[in-house]
């Protein structure tokens, strides 16, 4: 990168970098730095009367720099928070040579530089907890200028709030907006809580293939790649369902996986082409059991994160306390769309959609037409956690027929804040019925539905060996994190969401 491509501040920082090296100071040292304290730890542990924290070694990013002659203050930010540092010239330069203070500290260090401080904790005359520096070490010179967020009288100024910039420069977002880290800490807590819950239920965490010869387990458009050695096309998985059910056939009573799934579809505030989905399958259970299993889990998660089951989502007070309301999907459509679609064929459903002013495509079969009606008229009403149950067979190609009505299936979707959060079945384990359902999906694909499922003969063969009655669940971890942390877009719960390429990005940026 030439100087003509750099900003004035970037040029100055590179000049400071060169001067540090001229002084014999390595701006990127390789040696271990013996950190033994943190900003949060000092704040929690320091007791002025005991005089503890008398030998602390802390490292972090310099976030402010106030020079006051022979003494000055700064603010250091580490992974736990911020703490003030006090630097006195004659303390860090006890000999005649004052270069470290007069040149390095005052002139060559910048906001964003990572430094180490050895010293002791104390309270200033103004009552501010600080670390009195006895030694300063340059650990990493920052060559780019950070956006500076200032706070005065409780008001934040110049905050880095532009979503486009935040998502593209997530590392910068995490530096200048430390509260963003809390969302991802809570995301990790959600996953850890789920793992503990499943493990206590006797389930085994497993891994299944991401590259698949047939993208099964969901109605979705897949990503395609090519395996050079085998000279075959493969698909990035859209779901891990069919492989997990093979493991139930193999004799495991309960298996689960936190899986990266990929769907070649549009992006919006609720969808990212790469997302995390947890799927769990438990033998000798049904969808009624799974409803109780799920609502207990979500109640535990809410309590773990918030010490209450009530979470604020988009201005709604949503209560995750079990049990949840159960509403048959056909009843919901009768109530909110004002039509009774029970027993309708594809032509009748298409006519009903037209009357309801719902746009349809010729490739849409019965299942997608029903889903379109439900999505347009019903979903938005389910703010509190609600199980929508007993879907028509056409909507559920992998689901066991309902024990009381063979036109329906034993399926539920959990809706929260007007959005789907989870999908679960009493799993279809009749191999003959499953093959017929796959063939119906293939017919839809031949009519232009590029989201319809392939026929997975290998999975049917697995079912022919016999799969016990099983209940399965899929739950979107990204969406669950959104709801549990009060975020309004999926991009806010992904470290690195998919973005369009930057048209004006410099090659070196």
NUGUVO-500745 format. One record per residue (C-alpha): x, y, z; residue in three letters. Coordinates in Angstrom, 1 decimal, padded with zeros to 4 digits, m for minus. Layout:
<sites>
[site [X Y Z] ALA]
...
</sites>
This chain:
<sites>
[site [000.0 000.0 000.0] UNK]
[site [001.5 003.4 m001.0] UNK]
[site [001.3 006.5 001.1] UNK]
[site [m001.1 008.0 m001.5] UNK]
[site [m003.7 005.4 m000.6] UNK]
[site [m003.4 006.1 003.2] UNK]
[site [m005.2 008.6 005.3] UNK]
[site [m003.1 011.2 007.1] UNK]
[site [m003.6 009.4 010.4] UNK]
[site [m002.6 006.0 008.9] UNK]
[site [000.6 007.6 007.6] UNK]
[site [001.4 009.1 011.1] UNK]
[site [000.8 005.7 012.7] UNK]
[site [003.2 004.0 010.3] UNK]
[site [005.8 006.7 011.0] UNK]
[site [005.3 006.0 014.8] UNK]
[site [005.8 002.3 014.1] UNK]
[site [009.1 003.0 012.3] UNK]
[site [010.3 005.3 015.2] UNK]
[site [009.5 002.6 017.7] UNK]
[site [011.7 000.1 015.8] UNK]
[site [014.4 002.8 015.6] UNK]
[site [014.3 003.0 019.4] UNK]
[site [014.9 m000.7 019.6] UNK]
[site [011.3 m001.4 020.7] UNK]
[site [009.6 m004.4 019.0] UNK]
[site [006.0 m003.2 018.3] UNK]
[site [004.9 m006.8 017.9] UNK]
[site [006.9 m008.8 020.5] UNK]
[site [006.7 m012.6 020.5] UNK]
[site [007.4 m013.3 024.1] UNK]
[site [004.6 m014.3 026.5] UNK]
[site [003.2 m011.4 028.5] UNK]
[site [002.4 m012.5 032.1] UNK]
[site [m001.1 m011.2 032.6] UNK]
[site [m002.4 m011.9 036.1] UNK]
[site [m005.3 m009.4 036.4] UNK]
[site [m008.3 m008.0 034.5] UNK]
[site [m010.3 m004.8 034.6] UNK]
[site [m013.3 m006.5 036.0] UNK]
[site [m011.3 m008.6 038.5] UNK]
[site [m009.5 m005.5 039.9] UNK]
[site [m012.8 m003.7 040.3] UNK]
[site [m014.3 m006.6 042.1] UNK]
[site [m011.4 m007.6 044.3] UNK]
[site [m009.6 m004.4 045.2] UNK]
[site [m009.9 m003.3 048.8] UNK]
[site [m008.1 000.0 049.7] UNK]
[site [m008.0 m000.9 053.4] UNK]
[site [m006.3 m004.3 052.6] UNK]
[site [m004.0 m002.8 050.1] UNK]
[site [m004.4 m005.8 047.8] UNK]
[site [m003.9 m005.8 044.0] UNK]
[site [m000.4 m004.5 044.8] UNK]
[site [001.3 m006.4 042.0] UNK]
[site [m001.0 m006.5 039.0] UNK]
[site [m000.1 m007.2 035.3] UNK]
[site [m002.9 m006.2 032.9] UNK]
[site [m003.0 m006.0 029.2] UNK]
[site [m005.5 m004.4 026.8] UNK]
[site [m006.2 m001.7 024.3] UNK]
[site [m005.5 001.9 025.0] UNK]
[site [m008.8 003.7 024.6] UNK]
[site [m007.9 007.2 025.9] UNK]
[site [m004.7 009.1 026.4] UNK]
[site [m004.6 012.3 028.5] UNK]
[site [m001.1 013.9 028.8] UNK]
[site [m000.6 016.2 031.8] UNK]
[site [003.1 017.1 031.9] UNK]
[site [005.1 014.7 034.0] UNK]
[site [002.0 012.7 034.8] UNK]
[site [m000.9 011.5 032.7] UNK]
[site [m003.9 009.2 032.6] UNK]
[site [m005.2 006.7 030.1] UNK]
[site [m007.9 004.1 029.9] UNK]
[site [m007.2 000.4 029.2] UNK]
[site [m009.9 m001.9 027.8] UNK]
[site [m009.5 m005.7 028.0] UNK]
[site [m012.0 m008.5 027.5] UNK]
[site [m013.7 m007.8 030.7] UNK]
[site [m014.1 m004.0 030.6] UNK]
[site [m012.2 m000.8 031.1] UNK]
[site [m010.0 000.6 033.8] UNK]
[site [m008.1 003.9 034.2] UNK]
[site [m004.3 003.8 034.3] UNK]
[site [m002.0 006.4 035.8] UNK]
[site [001.4 007.0 034.3] UNK]
[site [004.0 009.1 036.0] UNK]
[site [007.2 009.9 034.2] UNK]
[site [009.7 009.3 037.0] UNK]
[site [008.0 006.1 038.0] UNK]
[site [008.3 004.4 034.6] UNK]
[site [011.6 006.1 033.8] UNK]
[site [013.6 006.1 037.1] UNK]
[site [016.9 006.6 035.4] UNK]
[site [018.1 009.7 033.4] UNK]
[site [016.7 008.4 030.2] UNK]
[site [013.1 009.6 029.9] UNK]
[site [012.5 008.3 026.4] UNK]
[site [009.9 005.8 027.3] UNK]
[site [007.7 008.5 028.7] UNK]
[site [008.5 011.6 026.7] UNK]
[site [008.7 009.9 023.3] UNK]
[site [007.0 006.5 023.4] UNK]
[site [004.1 007.2 025.8] UNK]
[site [003.5 010.9 024.9] UNK]
[site [004.1 010.7 021.1] UNK]
[site [004.3 007.2 019.6] UNK]
[site [001.4 005.5 021.3] UNK]
[site [m002.1 005.9 019.9] UNK]
[site [m005.7 005.1 020.7] UNK]
[site [m006.2 001.4 019.8] UNK]
[site [m002.6 000.3 020.6] UNK]
[site [m002.4 m002.8 022.7] UNK]
[site [m000.1 m002.4 025.7] UNK]
[site [000.8 m004.1 028.9] UNK]
[site [000.9 m002.4 032.3] UNK]
[site [002.6 m003.7 035.5] UNK]
[site [001.8 m001.8 038.7] UNK]
[site [m000.7 m001.6 041.6] UNK]
[site [m004.3 m000.6 042.1] UNK]
[site [m005.2 002.6 044.0] UNK]
[site [m008.0 005.1 044.3] UNK]
[site [m007.3 008.6 042.9] UNK]
[site [m008.2 011.8 044.7] UNK]
[site [m011.4 012.0 042.6] UNK]
[site [m012.4 008.5 043.7] UNK]
[site [m011.5 006.7 040.5] UNK]
[site [m010.1 003.2 040.7] UNK]
[site [m006.9 003.1 038.7] UNK]
[site [m003.7 001.1 038.0] UNK]
[site [m000.6 003.0 038.9] UNK]
[site [001.9 002.0 036.2] UNK]
[site [005.4 000.9 037.2] UNK]
[site [006.2 m000.6 033.8] UNK]
[site [004.7 m000.2 030.2] UNK]
[site [005.2 m002.6 027.4] UNK]
[site [004.1 m002.2 023.8] UNK]
[site [002.4 m005.4 022.7] UNK]
[site [000.8 m004.5 019.3] UNK]
[site [000.8 m001.2 017.4] UNK]
[site [m002.5 m000.3 015.8] UNK]
[site [m002.2 001.1 012.3] UNK]
[site [m005.8 002.0 011.8] UNK]
[site [m007.9 004.7 013.6] UNK]
[site [m010.7 003.4 015.7] UNK]
[site [m014.1 005.2 015.7] UNK]
[site [m014.1 007.0 019.0] UNK]
[site [m017.2 006.7 021.1] UNK]
[site [m017.5 009.4 023.8] UNK]
[site [m019.8 009.5 026.7] UNK]
[site [m020.7 012.6 028.7] UNK]
[site [m023.3 013.0 031.4] UNK]
[site [m024.7 009.6 030.5] UNK]
[site [m025.1 010.5 026.8] UNK]
[site [m023.2 008.5 024.2] UNK]
[site [m021.8 010.6 021.3] UNK]
[site [m020.4 009.5 017.9] UNK]
[site [m021.5 005.9 018.5] UNK]
[site [m020.7 003.4 015.9] UNK]
[site [m024.3 002.4 015.0] UNK]
[site [m024.3 002.0 011.2] UNK]
[site [m025.3 m001.7 010.7] UNK]
[site [m023.5 m002.0 007.4] UNK]
[site [m020.2 m000.9 008.9] UNK]
[site [m020.7 m002.9 012.1] UNK]
[site [m021.3 m006.2 010.3] UNK]
[site [m018.5 m005.8 007.8] UNK]
[site [m016.0 m004.7 010.5] UNK]
[site [m017.2 m006.9 013.3] UNK]
[site [m013.8 m006.8 015.0] UNK]
[site [m014.0 m003.0 015.2] UNK]
[site [m017.7 m003.2 016.4] UNK]
[site [m016.6 m005.5 019.3] UNK]
[site [m013.9 m003.0 020.3] UNK]
[site [m015.9 000.2 020.3] UNK]
[site [m019.2 m001.4 021.3] UNK]
[site [m018.3 m003.8 024.1] UNK]
[site [m021.9 m004.5 024.9] UNK]
[site [m022.1 m006.4 021.6] UNK]
[site [m020.0 m009.1 023.2] UNK]
[site [m022.7 m009.8 025.7] UNK]
[site [m025.0 m011.1 023.0] UNK]
[site [m022.4 m013.7 021.9] UNK]
[site [m021.7 m014.6 025.5] UNK]
[site [m025.4 m015.3 026.0] UNK]
[site [m025.5 m017.3 022.7] UNK]
[site [m022.8 m019.5 024.1] UNK]
[site [m024.7 m019.9 027.4] UNK]
[site [m027.8 m020.9 025.4] UNK]
[site [m025.9 m023.7 023.6] UNK]
[site [m024.2 m024.8 026.8] UNK]
[site [m027.6 m025.0 028.6] UNK]
[site [m029.1 m027.0 025.8] UNK]
[site [m026.2 m029.4 025.7] UNK]
[site [m026.5 m030.0 029.5] UNK]
[site [m030.3 m030.5 029.1] UNK]
[site [m029.9 m033.1 026.3] UNK]
[site [m027.0 m034.9 028.0] UNK]
[site [m029.0 m035.2 031.2] UNK]
[site [m031.8 m036.7 029.1] UNK]
[site [m029.4 m039.4 028.0] UNK]
[site [m028.8 m038.2 024.5] UNK]
[site [m025.5 m038.4 022.6] UNK]
[site [m024.0 m035.5 020.7] UNK]
[site [m022.9 m036.6 017.3] UNK]
[site [m021.6 m035.2 013.9] UNK]
[site [m023.0 m035.9 010.5] UNK]
[site [m021.8 m035.0 007.0] UNK]
[site [m022.0 m031.5 005.6] UNK]
[site [m021.2 m032.6 002.1] UNK]
[site [m024.1 m034.8 000.9] UNK]
[site [m024.9 m036.6 m002.3] UNK]
[site [m028.6 m035.8 m001.7] UNK]
[site [m029.7 m032.7 000.2] UNK]
[site [m032.5 m034.2 002.3] UNK]
[site [m034.4 m033.3 005.5] UNK]
[site [m035.9 m030.0 004.5] UNK]
[site [m037.7 m028.3 001.6] UNK]
[site [m035.0 m025.8 000.6] UNK]
[site [m032.8 m024.9 m002.4] UNK]
[site [m029.3 m026.2 m001.8] UNK]
[site [m025.8 m025.0 m002.6] UNK]
[site [m023.9 m027.2 m005.0] UNK]
[site [m020.2 m027.8 m005.1] UNK]
[site [m017.9 m030.3 m007.0] UNK]
[site [m015.6 m033.0 m005.6] UNK]
[site [m012.7 m033.1 m008.0] UNK]
[site [m011.2 m036.5 m007.0] UNK]
[site [m014.6 m038.3 m007.3] UNK]
[site [m015.7 m036.0 m010.2] UNK]
[site [m019.2 m035.7 m008.7] UNK]
[site [m021.4 m032.8 m007.6] UNK]
[site [m022.2 m032.6 m003.9] UNK]
[site [m024.5 m030.5 m001.9] UNK]
[site [m024.0 m028.5 001.3] UNK]
[site [m026.6 m029.9 003.7] UNK]
[site [m029.9 m028.1 004.1] UNK]
[site [m030.6 m030.2 007.2] UNK]
[site [m029.1 m033.2 009.1] UNK]
[site [m032.4 m035.0 009.8] UNK]
[site [m032.0 m038.1 007.6] UNK]
[site [m028.5 m038.9 008.9] UNK]
[site [m029.6 m038.6 012.5] UNK]
[site [m032.5 m040.9 012.0] UNK]
[site [m030.2 m043.4 010.5] UNK]
[site [m028.4 m043.4 013.9] UNK]
[site [m031.7 m044.2 015.6] UNK]
[site [m032.1 m047.1 013.2] UNK]
[site [m028.6 m048.1 014.3] UNK]
[site [m029.6 m048.4 017.9] UNK]
[site [m029.0 m045.1 019.7] UNK]
[site [m032.0 m044.0 021.8] UNK]
[site [m031.2 m040.3 021.5] UNK]
[site [m028.9 m038.3 019.4] UNK]
[site [m028.5 m034.5 018.7] UNK]
[site [m026.3 m032.2 016.7] UNK]
[site [m025.6 m028.5 016.5] UNK]
[site [m025.2 m028.3 012.8] UNK]
[site [m024.2 m025.7 010.3] UNK]
[site [m026.8 m025.8 007.5] UNK]
[site [m026.8 m024.0 004.2] UNK]
[site [m029.8 m022.9 002.1] UNK]
[site [m029.4 m021.0 m001.2] UNK]
[site [m032.2 m018.6 m000.5] UNK]
[site [m032.8 m014.9 000.1] UNK]
[site [m031.4 m012.9 003.0] UNK]
[site [m033.4 m010.7 005.3] UNK]
[site [m033.5 m009.9 009.0] UNK]
[site [m034.6 m013.4 009.9] UNK]
[site [m032.6 m015.4 007.4] UNK]
[site [m028.9 m016.0 006.6] UNK]
[site [m027.8 m018.6 004.0] UNK]
[site [m025.5 m020.2 006.5] UNK]
[site [m027.1 m020.8 009.9] UNK]
[site [m026.9 m023.0 013.0] UNK]
[site [m029.7 m025.5 013.6] UNK]
[site [m029.9 m028.0 016.5] UNK]
[site [m031.7 m031.3 015.7] UNK]
[site [m032.5 m034.0 018.2] UNK]
[site [m034.1 m037.4 017.8] UNK]
[site [m035.3 m039.6 020.7] UNK]
[site [m036.6 m043.1 020.2] UNK]
[site [m039.9 m044.4 021.7] UNK]
[site [m041.2 m040.8 022.0] UNK]
[site [m043.9 m038.8 020.1] UNK]
[site [m044.6 m035.2 019.3] UNK]
[site [m046.7 m034.8 022.4] UNK]
[site [m043.8 m035.8 024.6] UNK]
[site [m041.5 m033.4 022.5] UNK]
[site [m043.8 m030.4 023.2] UNK]
[site [m043.3 m030.9 027.0] UNK]
[site [m039.5 m031.5 026.5] UNK]
[site [m039.1 m028.3 024.5] UNK]
[site [m041.1 m025.9 026.7] UNK]
[site [m039.3 m027.1 029.8] UNK]
[site [m035.9 m026.5 028.0] UNK]
[site [m036.9 m022.9 026.9] UNK]
[site [m038.1 m022.1 030.4] UNK]
[site [m034.7 m023.2 031.8] UNK]
[site [m032.8 m021.2 029.2] UNK]
[site [m034.8 m018.0 029.9] UNK]
[site [m034.2 m018.4 033.7] UNK]
[site [m030.5 m019.1 033.1] UNK]
[site [m030.0 m015.9 031.1] UNK]
[site [m032.4 m013.5 032.8] UNK]
[site [m033.5 m015.1 036.1] UNK]
[site [m037.1 m014.7 034.8] UNK]
[site [m039.1 m016.5 032.1] UNK]
[site [m040.3 m013.1 030.7] UNK]
[site [m038.2 m011.7 027.8] UNK]
[site [m038.7 m008.4 026.0] UNK]
[site [m038.8 m009.1 022.2] UNK]
[site [m039.6 m006.2 019.9] UNK]
[site [m041.5 m004.4 022.6] UNK]
[site [m043.5 m007.5 023.6] UNK]
[site [m043.3 m009.1 027.0] UNK]
[site [m043.0 m012.8 026.0] UNK]
[site [m043.3 m015.4 028.7] UNK]
[site [m041.5 m018.7 028.1] UNK]
[site [m043.0 m020.3 031.2] UNK]
[site [m044.4 m023.8 030.4] UNK]
[site [m047.0 m025.0 029.3] UNK]
[site [m047.6 m023.4 025.9] UNK]
[site [m050.9 m023.1 024.1] UNK]
[site [m051.6 m025.6 021.3] UNK]
[site [m053.6 m024.7 018.2] UNK]
[site [m054.4 m027.0 015.3] UNK]
[site [m053.2 m025.3 012.0] UNK]
[site [m056.6 m025.7 010.3] UNK]
[site [m058.3 m024.1 013.3] UNK]
[site [m055.9 m021.2 013.1] UNK]
[site [m056.6 m020.7 009.4] UNK]
[site [m060.4 m020.8 010.1] UNK]
[site [m060.0 m018.1 012.8] UNK]
[site [m057.6 m015.7 011.2] UNK]
[site [m058.1 m016.2 007.4] UNK]
[site [m061.8 m016.9 007.7] UNK]
[site [m061.8 m019.9 005.4] UNK]
[site [m062.1 m023.7 006.0] UNK]
[site [m059.6 m025.5 003.8] UNK]
[site [m060.0 m028.9 005.3] UNK]
[site [m060.2 m031.5 002.5] UNK]
[site [m059.5 m029.0 m000.3] UNK]
[site [m057.5 m030.2 m003.3] UNK]
[site [m054.8 m028.2 m005.1] UNK]
[site [m057.2 m026.4 m007.4] UNK]
[site [m059.5 m025.4 m004.6] UNK]
[site [m056.6 m024.2 m002.5] UNK]
[site [m055.3 m022.1 m005.4] UNK]
[site [m058.7 m020.5 m005.9] UNK]
[site [m058.8 m019.8 m002.1] UNK]
[site [m055.4 m018.1 m002.3] UNK]
[site [m056.7 m015.9 m005.2] UNK]
[site [m059.7 m014.9 m003.1] UNK]
[site [m057.4 m014.0 m000.2] UNK]
[site [m055.2 m012.0 m002.5] UNK]
[site [m052.2 m014.3 m002.0] UNK]
[site [m049.8 m014.5 m004.9] UNK]
[site [m049.0 m018.1 m006.0] UNK]
[site [m046.8 m019.8 m008.5] UNK]
[site [m047.7 m022.8 m010.8] UNK]
[site [m045.0 m024.9 m009.1] UNK]
[site [m046.7 m024.6 m005.7] UNK]
[site [m048.4 m027.8 m004.5] UNK]
[site [m051.0 m028.3 m001.8] UNK]
[site [m048.4 m028.0 001.0] UNK]
[site [m047.0 m024.6 m000.1] UNK]
[site [m050.4 m023.2 m000.8] UNK]
[site [m051.6 m024.0 002.7] UNK]
[site [m048.3 m022.6 004.1] UNK]
[site [m048.8 m019.4 002.1] UNK]
[site [m052.3 m018.9 003.6] UNK]
[site [m051.0 m019.6 007.1] UNK]
[site [m048.0 m017.4 006.7] UNK]
[site [m050.0 m014.4 005.4] UNK]
[site [m052.9 m014.5 007.9] UNK]
[site [m051.9 m016.5 011.0] UNK]
[site [m048.2 m016.4 012.0] UNK]
[site [m048.3 m012.8 013.2] UNK]
[site [m050.9 m013.5 015.8] UNK]
[site [m048.7 m015.9 017.8] UNK]
[site [m046.7 m013.6 020.0] UNK]
[site [m046.6 m015.7 023.1] UNK]
[site [m045.0 m019.2 022.6] UNK]
[site [m047.6 m021.3 020.8] UNK]
[site [m047.5 m024.8 019.3] UNK]
[site [m049.3 m024.9 016.0] UNK]
[site [m050.1 m028.6 015.5] UNK]
[site [m051.5 m031.3 013.3] UNK]
[site [m050.4 m030.2 009.8] UNK]
[site [m051.9 m031.7 006.6] UNK]
[site [m049.9 m034.6 005.1] UNK]
[site [m049.0 m032.5 002.0] UNK]
[site [m047.1 m030.1 004.3] UNK]
[site [m045.1 m032.7 006.1] UNK]
[site [m043.3 m035.4 003.9] UNK]
[site [m041.2 m036.8 006.7] UNK]
[site [m043.9 m036.9 009.4] UNK]
[site [m046.0 m039.8 010.8] UNK]
[site [m049.7 m039.7 009.9] UNK]
[site [m051.9 m038.6 012.8] UNK]
[site [m053.2 m041.5 014.9] UNK]
[site [m056.8 m040.1 014.7] UNK]
[site [m056.9 m038.6 011.3] UNK]
[site [m054.8 m040.0 008.4] UNK]
[site [m055.1 m036.7 006.4] UNK]
[site [m053.1 m035.0 009.1] UNK]
[site [m049.7 m035.5 010.6] UNK]
[site [m048.3 m035.5 014.1] UNK]
[site [m046.3 m032.3 013.7] UNK]
[site [m045.9 m029.1 015.5] UNK]
[site [m044.2 m025.8 014.9] UNK]
[site [m043.4 m023.5 017.8] UNK]
[site [m044.1 m019.8 017.1] UNK]
[site [m042.8 m016.9 019.1] UNK]
[site [m043.2 m013.3 018.4] UNK]
[site [m045.0 m014.2 015.1] UNK]
[site [m042.1 m016.3 013.8] UNK]
[site [m041.3 m020.0 013.6] UNK]
[site [m038.8 m021.1 016.2] UNK]
[site [m038.9 m024.9 016.1] UNK]
[site [m040.3 m027.7 014.0] UNK]
[site [m041.0 m031.2 015.3] UNK]
[site [m042.6 m034.5 014.4] UNK]
[site [m043.6 m037.9 015.4] UNK]
[site [m041.2 m039.2 012.8] UNK]
[site [m042.4 m041.2 009.8] UNK]
[site [m041.0 m044.7 010.2] UNK]
[site [m043.1 m046.6 007.6] UNK]
[site [m040.6 m047.1 004.7] UNK]
[site [m043.4 m047.7 002.1] UNK]
[site [m045.3 m044.5 003.1] UNK]
[site [m042.0 m042.6 003.1] UNK]
[site [m041.1 m043.7 m000.4] UNK]
[site [m044.5 m042.6 m001.7] UNK]
[site [m044.1 m039.2 000.0] UNK]
[site [m040.6 m038.8 m001.6] UNK]
[site [m042.2 m039.6 m005.0] UNK]
[site [m044.8 m036.9 m004.4] UNK]
[site [m041.9 m034.5 m003.7] UNK]
[site [m040.2 m035.6 m006.9] UNK]
[site [m043.3 m034.8 m008.8] UNK]
[site [m043.4 m031.3 m007.4] UNK]
[site [m039.7 m030.9 m008.4] UNK]
[site [m040.5 m031.9 m011.9] UNK]
[site [m043.1 m029.2 m012.0] UNK]
[site [m040.6 m026.5 m011.1] UNK]
[site [m040.5 m026.5 m007.3] UNK]
[site [m036.7 m026.2 m006.7] UNK]
[site [m037.2 m026.6 m003.0] UNK]
[site [m038.9 m029.9 m003.1] UNK]
[site [m037.1 m032.9 m001.7] UNK]
[site [m035.1 m035.5 m003.6] UNK]
[site [m035.9 m039.2 m003.3] UNK]
[site [m033.4 m040.6 m000.9] UNK]
[site [m033.4 m044.3 m001.6] UNK]
[site [m030.6 m045.0 000.9] UNK]
[site [m032.7 m043.4 003.7] UNK]
[site [m035.7 m045.5 002.7] UNK]
[site [m033.5 m048.6 002.8] UNK]
[site [m032.4 m047.7 006.3] UNK]
[site [m036.1 m047.4 007.4] UNK]
[site [m036.6 m050.9 005.9] UNK]
[site [m034.4 m052.3 008.6] UNK]
[site [m036.8 m050.8 011.1] UNK]
[site [m036.7 m047.5 013.0] UNK]
[site [m038.5 m047.4 016.4] UNK]
[site [m041.2 m044.8 017.1] UNK]
[site [m039.2 m041.6 017.3] UNK]
[site [m039.8 m037.9 017.9] UNK]
[site [m037.5 m035.3 016.3] UNK]
[site [m037.0 m031.6 016.7] UNK]
[site [m035.2 m028.9 014.8] UNK]
[site [m034.7 m025.5 016.4] UNK]
[site [m032.8 m022.5 014.9] UNK]
[site [m030.1 m021.4 017.3] UNK]
[site [m029.7 m018.0 015.6] UNK]
[site [m033.4 m017.3 015.9] UNK]
[site [m033.5 m018.6 019.5] UNK]
[site [m030.6 m016.3 020.3] UNK]
[site [m032.4 m013.4 018.8] UNK]
[site [m035.5 m014.0 020.9] UNK]
[site [m033.6 m014.7 024.1] UNK]
[site [m031.4 m011.6 023.8] UNK]
[site [m033.9 m009.2 022.4] UNK]
[site [m032.2 m008.7 019.0] UNK]
[site [m034.3 m007.7 016.0] UNK]
[site [m032.1 m009.0 013.2] UNK]
[site [m030.2 m012.3 012.7] UNK]
[site [m027.2 m010.3 011.7] UNK]
[site [m026.9 m009.1 015.3] UNK]
[site [m026.4 m012.7 016.6] UNK]
[site [m023.9 m013.8 013.9] UNK]
[site [m020.3 m012.7 014.3] UNK]
[site [m019.9 m012.6 010.5] UNK]
[site [m023.2 m012.5 008.6] UNK]
[site [m023.2 m012.9 004.8] UNK]
[site [m022.9 m009.5 003.1] UNK]
[site [m022.8 m008.3 m000.4] UNK]
[site [m019.2 m007.5 m001.6] UNK]
[site [m018.1 m003.9 m001.0] UNK]
[site [m017.9 m002.1 m004.3] UNK]
[site [m015.5 000.6 m003.1] UNK]
[site [m013.3 m001.6 m000.9] UNK]
[site [m009.6 m001.1 m001.4] UNK]
[site [m007.7 m004.2 m002.4] UNK]
[site [m005.7 m004.0 000.8] UNK]
[site [m008.7 m003.4 003.1] UNK]
</sites>
